[in-house]
Amino acid sequence: MPDGIVLIVDDDPIGRMSLETLLKDERYKILLAATGKEALAHAQEFPPDLVILDILLPDLSGYDICKILRSNKATEKSYVVMITSMDSRKAHLEAMQAGADLFINKPFNFSAMRSLVEKVITKPDDNK
């Protein structure tokens, strides 16, 4: 039985694979999505404990997805980490306004990401 569910949303297949490879040895159920619509479908079926969400996607923006997750009772407490190659204060501010818990620029430190995932997944639900 997995310890938690991690939804990885990135339109870049290398980005998705890198994160999946980073976490595959852990005891998490990992869901992968290349589009916003795919991400929302996964989140509806398997509400994630953690969403690693790229901002730039082909259909919906990561900001829009985050807002939708926050407005849904099943996913409102999912921990959302927005990742992007856009290095700007505006992107950071928009991510926080959309309801993200954390904003990380690409490229990111893989060991720090693994530690973050472990910390988020092992948190009690009332502390998310």
C-alpha positions as CSV (number, residue, x, y, z in Angstrom):
1,M,0.0,0.0,0.0
2,P,1.5,3.4,-1.0
3,D,2.2,6.0,1.7
4,G,0.7,8.7,-0.5
5,I,-0.2,9.9,-3.9
6,V,2.0,12.2,-5.9
7,L,0.7,13.8,-9.1
8,I,3.4,15.0,-11.5
9,V,2.2,17.5,-14.1
10,D,4.7,18.5,-16.8
11,D,4.3,18.7,-20.6
12,D,8.0,17.9,-21.0
13,P,8.4,14.1,-21.0
14,I,12.0,14.4,-19.7
15,G,10.7,16.5,-16.8
16,R,8.0,13.9,-15.9
17,M,10.4,11.0,-16.3
18,S,13.1,12.7,-14.1
19,L,10.7,13.3,-11.3
20,E,9.2,9.8,-11.7
21,T,12.7,8.3,-11.6
22,L,13.5,10.4,-8.5
23,L,10.5,9.1,-6.6
24,K,10.0,5.6,-8.0
25,D,12.0,3.8,-5.3
26,E,9.8,5.4,-2.6
27,R,6.5,4.1,-1.5
28,Y,4.3,6.5,-3.4
29,K,1.6,6.0,-6.0
30,I,2.9,8.2,-8.8
31,L,0.5,9.7,-11.4
32,L,1.8,11.4,-14.5
33,A,0.0,14.0,-16.6
34,A,1.2,16.0,-19.7
35,T,-1.8,18.3,-19.8
36,G,-4.0,20.2,-17.4
37,K,-7.1,18.2,-18.4
38,E,-5.2,14.9,-17.8
39,A,-4.0,16.2,-14.4
40,L,-7.5,17.2,-13.3
41,A,-8.9,13.8,-14.4
42,H,-6.2,12.0,-12.3
43,A,-6.9,14.3,-9.3
44,Q,-10.6,13.6,-9.5
45,E,-10.1,9.8,-9.5
46,F,-7.1,9.7,-7.1
47,P,-7.0,12.9,-4.9
48,P,-3.2,13.5,-4.5
49,D,-1.4,14.3,-1.3
50,L,1.1,16.3,-3.4
51,V,1.0,17.9,-6.8
52,I,4.2,18.9,-8.6
53,L,2.8,21.2,-11.2
54,D,4.5,22.9,-14.1
55,I,3.1,26.4,-14.8
56,L,3.4,26.3,-18.6
57,L,1.2,23.6,-20.1
58,P,-0.4,23.3,-23.5
59,D,-4.1,23.6,-22.5
60,L,-4.6,25.0,-19.0
61,S,-2.0,27.0,-17.0
62,G,-0.6,25.6,-13.8
63,Y,-2.2,28.6,-12.1
64,D,-5.7,27.6,-13.4
65,I,-5.2,24.0,-12.4
66,C,-4.1,25.1,-8.9
67,K,-7.2,27.2,-8.5
68,I,-9.4,24.3,-9.6
69,L,-7.7,22.0,-7.2
70,R,-8.2,24.5,-4.4
71,S,-11.9,24.9,-5.2
72,N,-12.6,21.1,-5.1
73,K,-13.4,19.5,-1.7
74,A,-11.4,16.3,-2.5
75,T,-8.2,18.2,-3.5
76,E,-8.4,21.5,-1.6
77,K,-5.7,20.2,0.9
78,S,-3.4,18.7,-1.6
79,Y,0.1,20.3,-1.2
80,V,0.9,22.1,-4.5
81,V,4.4,22.7,-5.6
82,M,4.6,24.9,-8.7
83,I,7.7,24.5,-10.8
84,T,8.8,26.6,-13.8
85,S,11.7,27.7,-15.8
86,M,10.2,31.3,-15.6
87,D,12.4,33.1,-13.1
88,S,10.3,36.1,-12.2
89,R,8.6,37.7,-9.2
90,K,5.4,37.9,-11.2
91,A,5.3,34.1,-11.8
92,H,6.0,33.5,-8.1
93,L,3.3,36.0,-7.0
94,E,0.8,34.4,-9.4
95,A,1.6,31.0,-8.1
96,M,1.0,32.0,-4.5
97,Q,-2.2,33.9,-5.5
98,A,-3.5,30.7,-7.2
99,G,-3.0,28.8,-4.0
100,A,0.3,27.1,-4.4
101,D,2.1,26.0,-1.2
102,L,5.6,26.4,-2.8
103,F,7.2,27.8,-5.9
104,I,10.4,26.3,-7.2
105,N,12.5,27.3,-10.3
106,K,13.8,24.8,-12.7
107,P,16.3,23.4,-12.6
108,F,15.8,22.3,-9.0
109,N,17.9,20.3,-6.6
110,F,16.8,16.7,-6.8
111,S,17.8,15.7,-3.3
112,A,15.9,18.8,-1.9
113,M,12.9,17.8,-3.9
114,R,13.0,14.2,-2.6
115,S,13.2,15.6,1.0
116,L,10.3,17.9,0.3
117,V,8.2,15.0,-1.0
118,E,9.0,12.8,2.0
119,K,8.2,15.7,4.4
120,V,4.8,16.5,2.7
121,I,3.7,12.8,2.4
122,T,4.5,12.0,6.0
123,K,2.7,15.0,7.4
124,P,-0.6,14.4,9.2
125,D,-3.6,15.6,7.2
126,D,-4.4,18.4,9.6
127,N,-1.0,20.0,9.1
128,K,-1.1,20.2,5.3
